[in-house]
Amino acid sequence: MNQLFTVNSIISSLWLLYWIGGLTICFAATGFSVTRLKITREKHLWSLIFLQLVLALNLFINFVAELNWYNPVLSDVSRVGGMITTSLIMTAIIGLLHSQEITILNKTVGRFFKITGMIMAGHYLLSYIFFMTVKYDGSIKYFGGYRYVPAYTVFILQGITLLYASAAIYVSNPKTQLEKRRIKIIKKIILTVAVLFPLSFIIDSVRYFFPPLWQILEEERLFLVPLYFIIINIIFIRYSATCFCKNEFKSSFSHLSPRETDVADLLCQGKSYKEIADLLYVSLSTVQTHVKNIYRKTKVNSKEALILKQW
């Protein structure tokens, strides 16, 4: 009996450390993106941060749900929170894609998934409030059988959203080296989800045939869910790190004049000559002269080569 208690205590301790470690990595990755946003001021990082926060909160809520599995009220609250964040994942994914000009994305279709995610999140929040304030009698759990329909709706729509987002990424046409880097990193995230998602179902099926494995993996998500989020957020750190940094550019090309540095900064962000002229309040010919001087001083002959030299 003591030996069994010791084994269970060790497993429980490892499980807690594993989940806490996963949560730490997720929030650290989000913090890294926030830091990069402060440095680079790239607006699309807001979309990335929103997605990271939703994923981190989803993992945290799953963690709380497992801790309160035997408490009906707290378990319901946690599971509702989990479904709200699961719904918002659709909105966050489409928001990140909408912030990328390099993806081939139909804005109308993307907007449908984005709004649907917000509607489903609002549905879970409002219906739970209604249930707890009007229908709850102390004996009925909110997540009864009649709640499965909206849950399956969310999961199906989320799956379609992921397929649509993946298609938009794989048919994208990145032009600069920086854009190619970002698309390559996003493809790694897609590949991770494509591999790990079916893996959970495989493990869930296999454990039924091995009693010892069943005792350890009472639920496959206890060990697999944190793994998903850890891997994805580590890849997100790489994505945030590719965001152009003006300060880094200045240190790498310190021999450029201040105005040439500004032009080079905007050039590496994908701005056209006209856009640069409008932003800096100079003429188009002045921008062209600055670009020629930048190329001469950095010994390159194209915008792509300039970005490659920076990185």
TISE-443586 format. One line per 4 residues: number of its first residue (from 1); their letters; for each residue x, y, z of C-alpha. Coordinates in steps of 0.05 Angstrom, whole numbers. Last residue first. Example, Ala and Ser with C-alpha at 12.3 -4.5 7.8 and 13.67 -1.06 7.14 Angstrom:
2) SA) 273 -21 143 ~ 246 -90 156
//
This chain:
311) WQKL) 405 770 -821 ~ 421 841 -843 ~ 459 816 -905 ~ 399 773 -924
307) ILAE) 353 834 -917 ~ 399 875 -963 ~ 403 818 -1013 ~ 327 815 -1017
303) KSNV) 324 891 -1027 ~ 371 886 -1086 ~ 441 904 -1110 ~ 485 894 -1049
299) KTKR) 551 925 -1028 ~ 525 955 -963 ~ 551 1025 -982 ~ 530 1020 -1055
295) YINK) 462 990 -1040 ~ 448 1044 -988 ~ 472 1099 -1035 ~ 426 1074 -1091
291) VHTQ) 368 1070 -1041 ~ 380 1141 -1017 ~ 379 1167 -1088 ~ 314 1130 -1103
287) VTSL) 284 1160 -1040 ~ 304 1230 -1061 ~ 274 1218 -1130 ~ 208 1199 -1098
283) SVYL) 205 1264 -1060 ~ 208 1269 -984 ~ 156 1268 -929 ~ 187 1207 -894
279) LDAI) 123 1165 -895 ~ 101 1190 -964 ~ 169 1178 -995 ~ 173 1109 -963
275) EKYS) 104 1091 -991 ~ 126 1116 -1060 ~ 190 1074 -1058 ~ 150 1013 -1039
271) KGQC) 150 986 -967 ~ 169 914 -955 ~ 193 922 -883 ~ 264 918 -909
267) LLDA) 253 981 -949 ~ 225 1016 -888 ~ 288 1002 -848 ~ 333 1019 -907
263) VDTE) 298 1086 -915 ~ 306 1101 -840 ~ 379 1079 -842 ~ 391 1123 -902
259) RPSL) 362 1182 -863 ~ 408 1169 -804 ~ 469 1160 -849 ~ 493 1090 -862
255) HSFS) 560 1068 -831 ~ 524 1037 -772 ~ 497 982 -815 ~ 494 923 -767
251) SKFE) 482 965 -705 ~ 428 1006 -740 ~ 394 943 -765 ~ 392 914 -696
247) NKCF) 359 978 -671 ~ 309 975 -728 ~ 289 904 -712 ~ 255 863 -765
243) CTAS) 214 806 -738 ~ 251 740 -746 ~ 256 731 -671 ~ 180 731 -665
239) YRIF) 177 670 -711 ~ 231 633 -672 ~ 193 646 -607 ~ 130 620 -642
235) IINI) 167 555 -655 ~ 179 548 -580 ~ 105 565 -571 ~ 83 508 -617
231) IIFY) 128 457 -583 ~ 106 475 -512 ~ 32 480 -532 ~ 29 411 -563
227) LPVL) 69 379 -506 ~ 23 411 -455 ~ -36 376 -489 ~ -2 309 -495
223) FLRE) 10 290 -423 ~ -56 300 -387 ~ -91 302 -455 ~ -87 226 -460
219) EELI) -134 218 -401 ~ -123 162 -350 ~ -53 159 -378 ~ -14 128 -320
215) QWLP) -66 76 -301 ~ -83 62 -375 ~ -10 51 -390 ~ -7 -3 -337
211) PFFY) -71 -35 -365 ~ -45 -40 -437 ~ -98 -53 -490 ~ -139 9 -473
207) RVSD) -75 51 -479 ~ -72 40 -554 ~ -136 79 -570 ~ -118 143 -532
203) IIFS) -47 137 -559 ~ -74 136 -630 ~ -123 192 -617 ~ -68 236 -587
199) LPFL) -23 221 -646 ~ -76 248 -694 ~ -64 318 -666 ~ 11 311 -658
195) VAVT) 30 302 -731 ~ -15 353 -766 ~ -6 402 -708 ~ 69 399 -715
191) LIIK) 66 404 -791 ~ 23 467 -785 ~ 73 497 -736 ~ 130 480 -783
187) KIIK) 93 514 -840 ~ 89 577 -797 ~ 165 576 -791 ~ 175 569 -867
183) IRRK) 125 625 -879 ~ 164 670 -832 ~ 231 655 -864 ~ 203 666 -934
179) ELQT) 175 734 -913 ~ 244 754 -888 ~ 277 730 -952 ~ 230 774 -992
175) KPNS) 177 753 -1042 ~ 132 705 -1005 ~ 78 674 -1050 ~ 27 638 -1008
171) VYIA) -4 573 -1032 ~ 20 534 -971 ~ -1 588 -922 ~ -72 596 -948
167) ASAY) -81 520 -950 ~ -58 515 -878 ~ -107 569 -857 ~ -164 533 -892
163) LLTI) -146 467 -859 ~ -139 500 -791 ~ -206 535 -800 ~ -240 470 -821
159) GQLI) -213 436 -757 ~ -237 495 -715 ~ -305 491 -747 ~ -310 417 -730
155) FVTY) -285 428 -659 ~ -333 486 -647 ~ -393 448 -675 ~ -374 387 -633
151) APVY) -379 431 -571 ~ -443 464 -595 ~ -476 395 -603 ~ -446 364 -539
147) RYGG) -481 412 -492 ~ -546 371 -492 ~ -509 313 -461 ~ -496 351 -397
143) FYKI) -440 401 -388 ~ -479 449 -343 ~ -485 397 -289 ~ -554 386 -259
139) SGDY) -561 375 -184 ~ -559 443 -150 ~ -620 470 -185 ~ -587 510 -241
135) KVTM) -637 535 -291 ~ -638 611 -282 ~ -572 639 -255 ~ -524 581 -270
131) FFIY) -556 564 -337 ~ -561 636 -361 ~ -488 650 -341 ~ -468 587 -378
127) SLLY) -508 606 -439 ~ -476 675 -440 ~ -404 651 -436 ~ -412 592 -482
123) HGAM) -449 633 -535 ~ -399 690 -531 ~ -342 641 -548 ~ -385 612 -604
119) IMGT) -399 682 -632 ~ -325 702 -628 ~ -303 640 -665 ~ -357 649 -717
115) IKFF) -334 721 -729 ~ -263 699 -746 ~ -287 639 -786 ~ -332 683 -828
111) RGVT) -279 737 -834 ~ -232 687 -865 ~ -284 669 -917 ~ -294 743 -934
107) KNLI) -220 760 -932 ~ -201 705 -981 ~ -131 689 -960 ~ -69 680 -1004
103) TIEQ) -17 694 -951 ~ 39 744 -961 ~ 1 804 -935 ~ 3 776 -865
99) SHLL) -41 810 -813 ~ -102 773 -839 ~ -65 708 -824 ~ -55 727 -751
95) GIIA) -128 748 -745 ~ -150 682 -777 ~ -111 643 -724 ~ -137 687 -667
91) TMIL) -211 682 -687 ~ -207 606 -692 ~ -169 602 -626 ~ -226 642 -595
87) STTI) -271 581 -597 ~ -220 539 -558 ~ -213 598 -509 ~ -288 597 -496
83) MGGV) -289 521 -494 ~ -234 519 -441 ~ -269 573 -400 ~ -332 531 -401
79) RSVD) -291 471 -379 ~ -260 509 -322 ~ -327 535 -296 ~ -357 466 -302
75) SLVP) -300 434 -263 ~ -305 488 -210 ~ -379 473 -200 ~ -375 397 -204
71) NYWN) -313 389 -160 ~ -283 321 -177 ~ -243 345 -238 ~ -218 407 -202
67) LEAV) -143 396 -214 ~ -157 372 -285 ~ -200 434 -300 ~ -145 480 -272
63) FNIF) -95 450 -321 ~ -144 455 -379 ~ -155 528 -360 ~ -80 541 -361
59) LNLA) -72 507 -429 ~ -129 549 -458 ~ -99 611 -426 ~ -33 598 -460
55) LVLQ) -66 584 -527 ~ -109 648 -523 ~ -48 688 -501 ~ -6 661 -559
51) LFIL) -61 678 -609 ~ -68 749 -582 ~ 8 757 -583 ~ 11 735 -656
47) SWLH) -44 784 -675 ~ -8 841 -639 ~ 56 819 -674 ~ 23 839 -740
43) KERT) 34 912 -720 ~ 110 911 -724 ~ 133 962 -673 ~ 203 930 -675
39) IKLR) 228 940 -604 ~ 163 941 -564 ~ 135 886 -608 ~ 197 843 -596
35) TVSF) 186 849 -521 ~ 113 830 -528 ~ 134 770 -570 ~ 183 748 -516
31) GTAA) 129 755 -463 ~ 84 709 -503 ~ 140 658 -507 ~ 150 664 -431
27) FCIT) 75 653 -421 ~ 78 588 -461 ~ 144 565 -430 ~ 117 576 -359
23) LGGI) 52 539 -375 ~ 91 479 -401 ~ 136 479 -339 ~ 74 482 -294
19) WYLL) 44 424 -333 ~ 107 381 -327 ~ 119 399 -254 ~ 47 379 -237
15) WLSS) 53 313 -275 ~ 120 297 -243 ~ 89 309 -174 ~ 29 265 -190
11) IISN) 73 209 -216 ~ 117 212 -154 ~ 56 212 -108 ~ 25 153 -146
7) VTFL) 90 113 -138 ~ 95 130 -64 ~ 22 111 -51 ~ 32 45 -88
3) QNM) 93 30 -45 ~ 56 48 19 ~ 0 0 0
//
